[in-house]
């Protein structure tokens, strides 16, 4: 990979100022020269470093990773070249992910852990936010991708459906309903429920399911993540509806899962800026989260 100190200098200025014009003024060269240098760097690495949608010039996930590498290894250009190769291959870099509580500490955290275990140079940070906050973090550049349920319908964002949550009821082992084949919502609601916070789209879907069935229910408590719900039920605090797959991702859950008599599928989507879609690290996360297609 041909990479010069001058290219890194130009990239870093464009990255900090988010403008080829301002970078050109700061470095006392022409704006076309800045644009050509950045374009050549992108071609050399093989990934987009800036989102040029509309009038924007926003750094992509690959740009954040390259900037970190440049700051960390500024004493040796060869080490920056190595970091750039890892970013281009998806074997290294830094990916910032914001995810909903229903999947953040189970599906997303597990996928991130598996990827980092296989690729030690790859760093994936996972934050837990509600859906509106996830999208705000993405648009403000505080997250490189988000894992949410709905499709934001934004032409500047790419939305990929990777899986479906299949809800199941969970009980303490001493609960009388652990022996039934399927549990109805009316049976489930005889004991107060433990649910995710009110801002959770998954909770709203569950509440809508109860409403559609004409079943009233009481709330024992709220918990911010799936694993917290599972732990509370394991202590005998109440009943809950959780992502069926999350039970395999929580160590020794000590609860009994019983299928619901009512079927509910809840989609999981990864959303990212269009310019970052081809970023190898992001592609690896998408593949890790995707469920096998039958």
N, C-alpha and C positions, 0 to 999 in steps of 0.2 A: 504494500500500500504506500503510495507516494503522498507524503504529508509533510508540509514545511512549517517551520516556526511562524512564518508570516501568515499562513492560512489559519493557524490557531489564534494568532493575535487578532486577525480580522473577524473570525468566528466569535471570539469572546466579546469583542466590542459590539458586534451586531446582537449577540445574545443579551448583553447587559442593557443596551439601549432599545432593543426591539424595533429597530428602524435602520434600513440601509442608508438613508439620507443622513441621520444623526451619526451613524458610525463613520460615514465618509467625512463628515465635518470634523469629527474627533481625530481621525487619522490623517486628515489633510490629503485625501485622495478622492477620486471621482466616485459618484454613486454607482455607475455601471461596473467599476472595478470591484467594489464591494460585492455587488450582486454576482459577478462572474466567479469571484473567489469562493463565495458561499455555495454556488451551484456546483463548482468543481469539487468542493469538499463533499457535498451530498452524493455526487456521482462516484467519487472514490470510496466512500463508506458504503453506499448502496441503500441509504435510508434518508427520508426527508428530515431535515433539521428544523425547518420553520414552516408553520401553517400560513399559507399566503391566501387563504380564502377571503374573497372580497378585498378589503383594504387592510386586512390584518397582516401582521408579521410576528406571529407568536411562536416561541420555542416549542418543539415537540418533546415527547418523552425521551427520544434519542438525544436531543440537544441538551436536556437536563443532565443526562448521564455523561455525555461528552464533556460538558462544562465541569462536572464534578471531577472527572478524570484529569482534565487539564489543570485544575486547581491543586489536585492532590499530587500530580506528577510533573509539575512545571519545570523541575530540574532536569528532566530527561525526556526528550521528544520520542525516543523509541518506546518508552513506557506508555505515552499517550497513544502512539500508534497501536500498541498491543490492546489498550483499552478500547480503541475505536473498532478494532477487529472483533473484540468480544461483543460490543454493542451491536455491530452489524450482523453477527451470527445469533444473537439472542442468548449467548452464554454468559454475558456480563451486563453491567449497567445498573440503573436504578429505576424501578417502576413504582409509582405511588398510586395505590388503589384505595378508593372509598367504596364501601359496601353497606347494604342494609343489614340491620341486626339479625334478620332471619337466616342470613348466609355468611356473614362476616367471620364469625368465630368458629364456623364449622367447614362449609364447603370452600370458601375463599382462603381461609387460613391454612387449611390442609393442602390445597393446591399450591399455594405459595411456598409452604414448607417443603413439599416434594420437589418443586423446581429448584429451590435454593440448595437442597441437599445434593441434587444431581449436578448443580452448577454453582459452586461456591463463590464465583465472582459476580453472581447476580444477586441484587438486593431488591426485595419487594416489601414495601411498607403497606400495612392494611389499617385503614381508619374506619370507624363505625359511625355512620351518619344516617339521618333519614333521607328520603328520596329527594326532596327539594334541596337539602344541604349538599347531597352528592352532586347534583347537577350544577349547583352554584360553585362548588369546588372545582369541577371540571372546566366550567366556562371562565373561571378566574385564574386558571393555571395552577391551582393547588393540588390537583389530582391529574394523573395521566389517563386514567380510565375509571369508570364506576360500574359497580354491579348492582343493578336495580331491577324492578319488575316491568315498568311501563316503557313504551317506546316514546321518547320525547318528541318525535316528529320534526326534528330540526335538520334541515338539509346540510348543515355544516358538521353534523355528528353522524357517525356510523353506529348502528345498533344491531347487535348480533344476539339472537336467541340461542342460548347454550344448553339449557336444561329446563325441566319443570319440577317444581316442588310438589310432592305427593303427600299431603297432610295425613297424619295418623294421630289417634288419641293415645295418650300415655297415662299410666296409672302406677300408684305404689303397689308393690307385690301383694299387699293385704287387701286391696280394693276388691269389692264383690264382683266387679265387671271384668276382671282379668280372665275369666273362664268363658266369656261369650265369644262367638265367632266374629261378629261385627257389632259395633255399638251405634245406637241411634243418637241423634242430637238430644232428644228428650231425656234419654238415660244419662247421657254425659252431663247434662245441665243440672242434675239433681244435687251435684256437689259443686261448690264455687270453683271457678276457673282461674288459672294463672296464665296471664297473657303478656305479650309484648306491649310496649308503650302505645299510647293512642295514635302517635304519628306514624306507626308502622303500617305500610300498605298490606302486609300479610295479615295483621290483626284486623284491618278493615274488611279484608276478604272473608275471614273467619266470622266476624260479626254479621256480615251480609248473609252468609250461609245460615246462621241461626235465624236471622230475620225472615229469610225466604221460607224457612220451615215453620215459622210462627212459634219458635221456642224462645222463651225468656231465660236469661242466665244471670248469675251473679259473679262478680270478680273478687277473688280472694286477694290477689296481689298482681303487680306488674314487675317484669324483669326485662333488662335491656338486651339480653342475648338469648339465643336458643339454649346454649349450655346452662345458663342460669335457670331457665324454665325447667330443664331436665333435672337439675340438682334439687330444686325446690320440691318437685313432685317425688323425687326419690326419698325425701325426708318425710313424706306423708302430708304435705301442706295442702294438696288439692289435686286437680286434674288439669291437663293442658293438651293443646293440639300443636304438634310440631312437625317439622320436615322429617319425613321417614328416614331419609339418608343421614340426617344429623346424628341419629342414634349410633351409627357405626363409627362416627368421628369423635365421639365423646368417650373417654376412657371409663370403663365400668359404670355405665349409666344407672344400673340398679332400678330400672323401671320396666314395666310391661307395656308393649305396644299392641294396640288392638285396632284393626282397620275400621274406618268410618263407614256407616251404611250409605252415606251420601258421598259421591265422588267429587273431588275438587282438585283441579290442576292449576298451579300458580306459576307463571313463567319467570325465568331468570334470564336477564339480558346483560351483556357487557356493552357499554357505550363509551366511545372515544372520539376525539376530533378526527375528521376525515384524513388529515395529513399524517396522523399517527397510526393509521390502520395497518400499514405494512411493517411497522416496527417489530422485529423478530421476537423481542421479549414479550410484547403484548400478544403476538400470535401464539407463543408457547402457553401463556396463561389461558387464552381462549380454548386451546386444544385440551389443556389439563382439566378445565371445567366442563367441557362438553360431555354429554352422556352418549354412550354408544347408540347409534341409530339402528333400529331393528328393521 
